[in-house]
Amino acid sequence: MNGEPSVRVALRVRDVSAASTLYQSFGFVSVGTVPGADGGVVMAILRRGPLQLLVDALVGIPFPDSVRERQTKSGPRGLGVVIGLEVDDVEEAARCCRSAGCVISAGPTDASWGERYVEFEDPYGYAWKFFRLTGSSDDGLQAVHDVWFGQGVSRPGTAVVVAGGQAEREQRHADQQHLCC
């Protein structure tokens, strides 16, 4: 298929229509839906910049029965995964999330590694992080290291390595869409 985003994330939820509405308030745009046998929506396809979000029903899609499928249905969902999206206004994003029933777990706060962020769990059990780069750190990875492990604590012969640069940051900002909860 032509024009398909290079990154896809699929989230399984109990109510595809309600979750799709919430995720659209995060700046995603609806591309289409797939109706189930009963006519209800079993999949919503959303996009935001280079990311395609597939919002799949927990029940109603003919996924093969497996141990993993049974664990997915019983939950909890999304453990160990945080979906991060750049936003223009972290405070407004936090207000929107709270009013939509999300639970704020951190922030809004400034981080020494050069971002302002808020972390939260949505009503479907998925963790999200909305952030804005502040440029307040010349070496963000070193700042993360220092916060986690203390300043000046490192093993001999190791270094913090940074990939990318200003052009990539500018492209991310150009791809960013506004939140409108």
C-alpha positions, 0 to 999 in steps of 0.5 A, spaced: 500 500 500 502 506 498 502 512 503 502 507 509 506 510 515 512 507 517 510 506 524 504 502 527 502 501 534 496 497 535 492 497 542 487 492 544 481 496 548 474 494 550 470 500 546 473 501 540 469 507 538 470 511 545 478 509 545 478 512 538 474 519 540 479 519 546 485 518 541 483 523 536 483 528 542 491 526 542 491 529 535 490 523 531 486 523 525 481 518 523 483 514 517 477 509 517 474 503 521 472 496 520 465 493 522 465 487 526 460 481 524 454 485 528 456 492 525 459 494 531 466 497 530 472 492 531 478 496 528 479 504 528 485 506 524 488 513 526 494 517 524 498 522 527 504 524 523 509 518 521 505 514 526 499 509 525 495 507 531 490 501 530 485 501 535 483 494 536 477 490 539 479 485 545 473 481 542 470 480 535 476 480 531 478 473 529 485 472 532 488 465 533 486 462 540 493 462 544 496 463 550 498 470 548 491 472 546 488 469 552 493 474 556 491 480 552 484 479 553 485 478 561 490 484 562 493 488 564 495 491 557 501 495 555 505 493 561 512 496 560 510 500 554 509 508 554 507 511 548 510 518 547 508 524 543 510 531 542 505 537 543 506 544 543 502 545 550 504 540 556 499 544 561 493 544 556 495 536 554 494 535 562 488 538 563 485 535 557 487 528 559 484 529 566 478 531 563 477 525 559 478 520 565 486 519 564 490 518 571 496 523 571 502 519 574 507 524 573 508 532 571 507 536 568 514 537 570 521 540 567 526 535 566 533 536 566 534 532 560 531 538 556 523 537 556 517 538 559 512 532 560 506 529 563 505 522 564 499 518 564 494 512 564 488 512 559 482 509 561 484 503 557 490 501 561 495 504 556 501 509 558 502 515 555 507 521 555 506 528 552 512 532 552 515 538 549 523 539 548 525 545 551 532 545 549 535 546 556 540 541 556 546 541 552 547 533 553 540 530 554 543 523 555 548 525 560 543 529 564 538 522 564 544 518 566 546 523 572 539 524 574 538 516 574 545 514 577 548 521 580 553 526 577 559 523 575 558 516 576 560 512 570 564 506 568 571 507 565 571 507 558 563 508 557 560 514 554 553 517 553 552 516 545 547 521 541 544 520 535 541 525 530 541 532 531 537 539 529 534 537 523 531 531 526 528 535 531 526 540 526 522 535 522 519 532 529 516 539 530 514 539 523 510 533 524 507 535 530 499 536 531 496 540 536 492 537 541 485 539 542 481 535 547 
